[in-house]
Amino acid sequence: MESPNPTSGSRAAGGSPPATDATAIPASPSPPATSGGDERSLSELVQKLTEQTSALARKEVELAKAEVTAKGKRLGKGAGAIGAAGVLGLYAGGALVATLILILATFLEGWIAALIVTVVLAAIAAVLALTGKKEIEEAGPPIPQQAIDSTKQDIEAAKRGAQEGRA
C-alpha cells in the first residue's frame, strides 16, 4: 500500500534507503489549500481533536495511577510504623520486662521496678504509634487529586476553546 506522503514515492524510486523512525517524514502532511479545503481541514481538525483527546485521557489515567501509587506507598509506610510499634511493644514487654524489673528490684521494691519499666515501654510504643499516625495523615486520602485538578483544567480549557471557536 502506498503512503499518502508525496515525497515517500520519490525516495523509493530514487533508490534511497527508507527513512528510519527518527527521520521519518510524517505519514499525513497538511494538504495544500484548495477550493474544497474547508471541508478537508474541518475533518482533519476533528480527527486531530479526537486523537489529542484520547492521548490526553490516557495521560490523565497514567497520572492518576502514579499519584495513587505514591499515596499508597506513603500509607504503607505509616501502617508499617504502627505495626512495628505494636510488635516492638509486645517483644519489649515480654523480653525486657523481666530483665529490667530484676535489675531495678536490686535497688527498689519489685512493684516499683515493674511500674517504672512499664511506663518506659508504654512511652516508646506511644512515640512509634504517633509517628505512624502522622505518616498516614500526611499521605491524605488515596484520591488522585493532582490528576483530578489537571482534568478539570483541561475540560475548562476545552470549553473556552470551543466557545472561542464559535465566536
C-alpha positions in Angstrom: 0.0 0.0 0.0 1.4 3.4 -0.9 1.8 6.1 1.7 -0.1 9.3 1.2 3.1 11.2 1.6 4.1 12.6 -1.8 7.8 12.5 -1.0 7.9 8.9 0.0 7.3 7.6 -3.5 10.1 9.7 -5.0 12.5 8.4 -2.3 11.8 4.8 -3.1 12.0 5.5 -6.9 15.4 7.2 -6.4 16.8 4.2 -4.7 17.5 5.9 -1.4 17.1 3.8 1.6 13.9 4.2 3.5 13.9 6.7 6.3 14.3 5.5 9.9 11.7 6.2 12.6 13.8 9.1 13.9 14.0 10.9 10.5 10.7 9.6 9.0 8.5 12.2 7.3 5.0 12.3 8.8 2.6 10.0 7.1 -0.2 12.6 6.8 1.2 16.1 6.0 -1.1 19.0 5.7 -2.7 19.1 2.2 -2.3 22.3 0.2 -5.2 24.7 0.4 -7.7 24.1 -2.4 -11.3 25.2 -3.1 -12.6 22.2 -1.1 -10.0 22.8 1.6 -12.5 23.9 4.2 -14.3 20.5 4.4 -11.0 18.7 4.4 -9.5 21.0 7.1 -12.5 20.6 9.3 -12.4 16.8 9.1 -8.7 16.8 9.8 -9.3 19.1 12.8 -11.9 16.8 14.1 -9.6 13.8 13.7 -6.8 15.6 15.4 -9.1 16.7 18.2 -10.1 13.1 18.7 -6.5 11.8 18.7 -5.4 14.6 21.1 -8.4 13.9 23.4 -7.6 10.2 23.5 -3.9 10.9 24.2 -4.9 13.4 27.0 -7.2 10.9 28.6 -4.5 8.2 28.6 -2.0 10.6 30.1 -4.5 11.7 32.8 -5.1 8.0 33.7 -1.3 7.4 33.9 -1.0 10.5 36.2 -3.9 9.2 38.4 -2.2 5.8 38.6 1.1 7.3 39.6 -0.5 9.5 42.2 -2.4 6.7 43.8 0.7 4.5 43.8 2.7 7.3 45.6 -0.1 7.8 48.2 -0.4 4.0 48.7 3.3 3.8 49.4 3.1 6.5 52.0 0.1 4.8 53.6 2.0 1.6 53.7 4.9 3.3 55.5 2.6 4.7 58.1 0.9 1.3 58.6 4.2 -0.4 58.8 5.4 2.1 61.5 2.2 1.4 63.5 2.7 -2.4 63.1 6.3 -2.1 64.1 5.2 -0.1 67.2 2.8 -2.9 68.1 5.4 -5.7 67.6 8.1 -3.8 69.4 5.7 -3.1 72.3 5.0 -6.8 72.6 8.5 -8.0 72.3 9.8 -5.3 74.6 7.0 -6.1 77.1 7.9 -9.8 77.1 11.7 -10.0 76.8 12.9 -6.9 78.6 10.3 -6.5 81.3 11.6 -9.4 83.4 15.2 -8.4 83.0 14.7 -4.7 83.8 12.4 -5.5 86.7 15.0 -7.8 88.2 17.8 -5.2 87.7 15.7 -2.4 89.4 14.5 -4.8 92.1 18.0 -4.9 93.4 17.7 -1.2 94.3 13.9 -0.8 94.7 10.9 -2.9 95.7 9.7 -5.2 93.0 6.4 -3.5 92.3 8.1 -0.1 91.9 10.6 -1.6 89.5 7.8 -3.2 87.4 5.9 0.1 87.3 9.0 2.0 86.0 9.7 -0.5 83.3 6.0 -0.5 82.2 5.9 3.3 81.9 9.1 3.5 79.8 7.9 0.8 77.4 4.5 2.4 77.0 6.2 5.8 76.2 8.3 4.2 73.5 5.2 2.5 72.0 3.3 5.8 72.1 6.0 7.6 70.2 6.1 5.0 67.5 2.3 5.0 67.2 2.2 8.8 66.9 4.9 8.6 64.2 2.8 6.1 62.2 -0.4 8.2 62.6 1.4 11.3 61.4 2.6 9.5 58.2 -0.9 8.3 57.5 -2.4 11.8 57.9 0.3 13.4 55.7 -0.5 10.9 52.9 -4.0 12.1 52.7 -6.9 10.1 51.2 -6.0 7.8 48.3 -7.6 10.1 45.8 -5.5 11.2 42.8 -6.1 14.9 43.5 -3.5 16.2 41.0 -5.0 14.2 38.2 -8.5 15.4 39.1 -7.4 19.0 39.2 -5.5 18.6 35.9 -8.5 17.1 34.2 -10.8 19.9 35.4 -8.3 22.4 33.9 -8.3 20.5 30.6 -12.1 20.5 30.5 -12.2 24.2 31.2 -9.6 24.9 28.5 -11.6 22.8 26.0 -14.8 24.7 26.9 -13.1 28.0 26.4 -11.6 26.9 23.1 -14.9 25.7 21.9 -16.6 28.9 22.8 -13.8 31.0 21.1 -14.2 28.8 18.0 -17.9 29.5 17.8 -17.4 33.3 18.1 
